Amino acid sequence: MPHGNEAHSKNSLLGNRLSRDSQKGLWITICVGCVILIAVVVVGTFFIDSQRVRFITEFSLTVVLGTLVAVQTYIYRRQSDIMERQLKATERAADASYIAQRAYMGIRELDIGGPLVVGNFHFLNITWQNGGKTPAWNFRCIADLVLSKDEPKGTIYFADDDYGDISGSFWPSDATRTITYEGGQIHVTDELVKELWEGRERRLWAVVRAVYRDISGDVQWFYNAAIYMVNPLRPHEGRFVETFQYVDYVSEPEKGLGSAEEFNQDTP
């Protein structure tokens, strides 16, 4: 509510300023016309001997008509500027409304169904939520468990005959659903458990790539890569953590947040 009052106050101030500027320019135009009209009368009275009346009449009418044309042109120009500003304001409001209302698919939970069990195949379980205020249509996702040294790429490919389950295609607003992605399974061995626990070159990644359409029909893409962190005391247990870091944002001086070292010192 305070944001709405602030926006209304800014619009009122802008409107008042435009009104004052418009009135100022209008009066300047009229004053210039009056000055020219007075000059014509003075010239005709003191410097024109023959056909004085005709001179004053004709030039006075010319000045008056010219002033009226200038005033009308000025008014049209100001109205055009105001309409253009209103159009831009309407477009910005529509964009803001779209951003606030559209669907936002996100991950609430991500796991592999419990501790690592040697000999088993573990699948990726994802709890999705539409955090937006409108539904999402044609939702499709490719999720994989990948062993890799570096973060896998977020490239997503859908074949022409790669159709998703229709039951997971439509997501109402605030809908939450857990989906098991068997295509992203991984076979657990003693060597794999030891490799992850010792923190060798390869790490276990959960790579999630999704696509859906929002209320406007625009296609929205989603990518997330989470890394599996093993419990140092229990090699078969762990959890997925996100890889996004704030260091790049904190280290930007224009943000006013200080250096990364200062941020790390102040962060518990």
Contacts in CASP RR format, 6 or more apart in sequence:
PFRMAT RR
TARGET T0000
AUTHOR 0000-0000-0000
METHOD contacts of the structure
MODEL  1
MPHGNEAHSKNSLLGNRLSRDSQKGLWITICVGCVILIAVVVVGTFFIDS
QRVRFITEFSLTVVLGTLVAVQTYIYRRQSDIMERQLKATERAADASYIA
QRAYMGIRELDIGGPLVVGNFHFLNITWQNGGKTPAWNFRCIADLVLSKD
EPKGTIYFADDDYGDISGSFWPSDATRTITYEGGQIHVTDELVKELWEGR
ERRLWAVVRAVYRDISGDVQWFYNAAIYMVNPLRPHEGRFVETFQYVDYV
SEPEKGLGSAEEFNQDTP
11 89 0 8 1.000
14 85 0 8 1.000
18 78 0 8 1.000
18 81 0 8 1.000
18 82 0 8 1.000
18 85 0 8 1.000
22 78 0 8 1.000
25 74 0 8 1.000
26 71 0 8 1.000
26 74 0 8 1.000
26 75 0 8 1.000
29 67 0 8 1.000
29 70 0 8 1.000
29 71 0 8 1.000
29 74 0 8 1.000
30 67 0 8 1.000
30 71 0 8 1.000
32 67 0 8 1.000
33 63 0 8 1.000
33 66 0 8 1.000
33 67 0 8 1.000
33 70 0 8 1.000
34 67 0 8 1.000
36 63 0 8 1.000
36 67 0 8 1.000
37 60 0 8 1.000
37 63 0 8 1.000
37 64 0 8 1.000
37 67 0 8 1.000
40 56 0 8 1.000
40 59 0 8 1.000
40 60 0 8 1.000
40 63 0 8 1.000
41 56 0 8 1.000
41 60 0 8 1.000
43 55 0 8 1.000
44 52 0 8 1.000
44 55 0 8 1.000
44 56 0 8 1.000
45 52 0 8 1.000
45 56 0 8 1.000
48 55 0 8 1.000
48 56 0 8 1.000
98 215 0 8 1.000
98 216 0 8 1.000
100 133 0 8 1.000
101 132 0 8 1.000
101 133 0 8 1.000
101 134 0 8 1.000
101 215 0 8 1.000
102 132 0 8 1.000
102 133 0 8 1.000
102 134 0 8 1.000
102 214 0 8 1.000
102 215 0 8 1.000
102 216 0 8 1.000
102 218 0 8 1.000
102 220 0 8 1.000
103 130 0 8 1.000
103 131 0 8 1.000
103 132 0 8 1.000
103 134 0 8 1.000
103 135 0 8 1.000
103 136 0 8 1.000
103 171 0 8 1.000
103 173 0 8 1.000
103 212 0 8 1.000
103 214 0 8 1.000
103 215 0 8 1.000
103 220 0 8 1.000
104 130 0 8 1.000
104 131 0 8 1.000
104 132 0 8 1.000
105 128 0 8 1.000
105 129 0 8 1.000
105 130 0 8 1.000
105 131 0 8 1.000
105 136 0 8 1.000
105 139 0 8 1.000
105 171 0 8 1.000
105 210 0 8 1.000
105 212 0 8 1.000
105 220 0 8 1.000
105 222 0 8 1.000
106 128 0 8 1.000
106 129 0 8 1.000
106 130 0 8 1.000
106 131 0 8 1.000
106 222 0 8 1.000
107 126 0 8 1.000
107 127 0 8 1.000
107 128 0 8 1.000
107 129 0 8 1.000
107 208 0 8 1.000
107 224 0 8 1.000
108 127 0 8 1.000
108 128 0 8 1.000
108 129 0 8 1.000
108 176 0 8 1.000
109 125 0 8 1.000
109 126 0 8 1.000
109 127 0 8 1.000
109 178 0 8 1.000
110 124 0 8 1.000
110 125 0 8 1.000
110 126 0 8 1.000
110 127 0 8 1.000
110 206 0 8 1.000
110 208 0 8 1.000
110 226 0 8 1.000
110 240 0 8 1.000
111 125 0 8 1.000
111 239 0 8 1.000
111 240 0 8 1.000
112 122 0 8 1.000
112 123 0 8 1.000
112 124 0 8 1.000
112 125 0 8 1.000
112 145 0 8 1.000
112 186 0 8 1.000
112 206 0 8 1.000
112 228 0 8 1.000
113 122 0 8 1.000
113 123 0 8 1.000
113 125 0 8 1.000
114 122 0 8 1.000
114 237 0 8 1.000
115 234 0 8 1.000
115 236 0 8 1.000
115 237 0 8 1.000
115 238 0 8 1.000
116 122 0 8 1.000
116 188 0 8 1.000
116 192 0 8 1.000
116 193 0 8 1.000
116 196 0 8 1.000
116 235 0 8 1.000
116 236 0 8 1.000
116 237 0 8 1.000
117 188 0 8 1.000
117 236 0 8 1.000
118 188 0 8 1.000
118 189 0 8 1.000
118 190 0 8 1.000
118 193 0 8 1.000
119 187 0 8 1.000
119 188 0 8 1.000
119 189 0 8 1.000
120 187 0 8 1.000
120 188 0 8 1.000
121 185 0 8 1.000
121 186 0 8 1.000
121 187 0 8 1.000
121 188 0 8 1.000
122 145 0 8 1.000
122 185 0 8 1.000
122 186 0 8 1.000
122 188 0 8 1.000
123 180 0 8 1.000
123 181 0 8 1.000
123 182 0 8 1.000
123 183 0 8 1.000
123 184 0 8 1.000
123 185 0 8 1.000
124 143 0 8 1.000
124 144 0 8 1.000
124 145 0 8 1.000
124 180 0 8 1.000
124 181 0 8 1.000
124 184 0 8 1.000
124 185 0 8 1.000
124 206 0 8 1.000
125 178 0 8 1.000
125 179 0 8 1.000
125 180 0 8 1.000
125 181 0 8 1.000
126 141 0 8 1.000
126 143 0 8 1.000
126 178 0 8 1.000
126 179 0 8 1.000
126 181 0 8 1.000
126 208 0 8 1.000
127 176 0 8 1.000
127 177 0 8 1.000
127 178 0 8 1.000
128 141 0 8 1.000
128 171 0 8 1.000
128 176 0 8 1.000
128 177 0 8 1.000
128 178 0 8 1.000
128 179 0 8 1.000
129 174 0 8 1.000
129 175 0 8 1.000
129 176 0 8 1.000
130 136 0 8 1.000
130 171 0 8 1.000
130 172 0 8 1.000
130 173 0 8 1.000
130 174 0 8 1.000
130 175 0 8 1.000
130 176 0 8 1.000
131 173 0 8 1.000
131 174 0 8 1.000
132 173 0 8 1.000
132 174 0 8 1.000
133 173 0 8 1.000
134 173 0 8 1.000
134 214 0 8 1.000
134 215 0 8 1.000
135 170 0 8 1.000
135 171 0 8 1.000
135 172 0 8 1.000
135 173 0 8 1.000
135 215 0 8 1.000
136 170 0 8 1.000
136 171 0 8 1.000
136 212 0 8 1.000
136 213 0 8 1.000
136 214 0 8 1.000
136 220 0 8 1.000
137 169 0 8 1.000
137 170 0 8 1.000
137 212 0 8 1.000
137 213 0 8 1.000
137 214 0 8 1.000
137 217 0 8 1.000
138 169 0 8 1.000
138 211 0 8 1.000
138 212 0 8 1.000
138 213 0 8 1.000
139 168 0 8 1.000
139 169 0 8 1.000
139 170 0 8 1.000
139 171 0 8 1.000
139 210 0 8 1.000
139 211 0 8 1.000
139 212 0 8 1.000
140 158 0 8 1.000
140 164 0 8 1.000
140 169 0 8 1.000
140 210 0 8 1.000
140 211 0 8 1.000
140 212 0 8 1.000
141 179 0 8 1.000
141 181 0 8 1.000
141 208 0 8 1.000
141 209 0 8 1.000
141 210 0 8 1.000
141 211 0 8 1.000
141 222 0 8 1.000
142 156 0 8 1.000
142 157 0 8 1.000
142 158 0 8 1.000
142 208 0 8 1.000
142 209 0 8 1.000
142 210 0 8 1.000
143 181 0 8 1.000
143 183 0 8 1.000
143 184 0 8 1.000
143 206 0 8 1.000
143 207 0 8 1.000
143 208 0 8 1.000
143 209 0 8 1.000
144 152 0 8 1.000
144 181 0 8 1.000
144 183 0 8 1.000
144 184 0 8 1.000
144 206 0 8 1.000
144 207 0 8 1.000
145 184 0 8 1.000
145 185 0 8 1.000
145 186 0 8 1.000
145 204 0 8 1.000
145 205 0 8 1.000
145 206 0 8 1.000
145 207 0 8 1.000
146 152 0 8 1.000
146 204 0 8 1.000
146 205 0 8 1.000
146 206 0 8 1.000
146 207 0 8 1.000
147 186 0 8 1.000
147 192 0 8 1.000
147 202 0 8 1.000
147 203 0 8 1.000
147 204 0 8 1.000
147 205 0 8 1.000
148 202 0 8 1.000
148 203 0 8 1.000
148 205 0 8 1.000
149 201 0 8 1.000
149 202 0 8 1.000
149 203 0 8 1.000
151 205 0 8 1.000
151 225 0 8 1.000
151 227 0 8 1.000
151 243 0 8 1.000
152 205 0 8 1.000
152 207 0 8 1.000
152 225 0 8 1.000
154 207 0 8 1.000
154 209 0 8 1.000
154 223 0 8 1.000
154 225 0 8 1.000
155 209 0 8 1.000
156 209 0 8 1.000
156 210 0 8 1.000
156 211 0 8 1.000
156 221 0 8 1.000
156 223 0 8 1.000
158 211 0 8 1.000
168 177 0 8 1.000
168 179 0 8 1.000
171 177 0 8 1.000
171 212 0 8 1.000
186 192 0 8 1.000
186 204 0 8 1.000
193 235 0 8 1.000
193 236 0 8 1.000
194 235 0 8 1.000
195 202 0 8 1.000
196 203 0 8 1.000
196 204 0 8 1.000
196 228 0 8 1.000
196 230 0 8 1.000
196 235 0 8 1.000
197 230 0 8 1.000
197 235 0 8 1.000
199 230 0 8 1.000
203 227 0 8 1.000
203 228 0 8 1.000
204 227 0 8 1.000
204 228 0 8 1.000
205 225 0 8 1.000
205 226 0 8 1.000
205 227 0 8 1.000
205 228 0 8 1.000
206 224 0 8 1.000
206 225 0 8 1.000
206 226 0 8 1.000
206 227 0 8 1.000
206 228 0 8 1.000
206 240 0 8 1.000
207 224 0 8 1.000
207 225 0 8 1.000
208 222 0 8 1.000
208 223 0 8 1.000
208 224 0 8 1.000
208 225 0 8 1.000
208 226 0 8 1.000
209 221 0 8 1.000
209 222 0 8 1.000
209 223 0 8 1.000
210 221 0 8 1.000
210 222 0 8 1.000
210 223 0 8 1.000
211 219 0 8 1.000
211 220 0 8 1.000
211 221 0 8 1.000
211 222 0 8 1.000
212 219 0 8 1.000
212 220 0 8 1.000
212 222 0 8 1.000
213 219 0 8 1.000
213 220 0 8 1.000
214 220 0 8 1.000
224 242 0 8 1.000
225 243 0 8 1.000
226 240 0 8 1.000
226 241 0 8 1.000
226 242 0 8 1.000
226 243 0 8 1.000
227 240 0 8 1.000
227 241 0 8 1.000
227 243 0 8 1.000
228 238 0 8 1.000
228 239 0 8 1.000
228 240 0 8 1.000
229 238 0 8 1.000
229 239 0 8 1.000
229 240 0 8 1.000
229 241 0 8 1.000
230 237 0 8 1.000
230 238 0 8 1.000
231 237 0 8 1.000
231 238 0 8 1.000
246 263 0 8 1.000
247 260 0 8 1.000
247 263 0 8 1.000
249 255 0 8 1.000
249 257 0 8 1.000
250 257 0 8 1.000
250 258 0 8 1.000
250 259 0 8 1.000
250 260 0 8 1.000
250 263 0 8 1.000
251 258 0 8 1.000
251 259 0 8 1.000
251 260 0 8 1.000
257 263 0 8 1.000
END
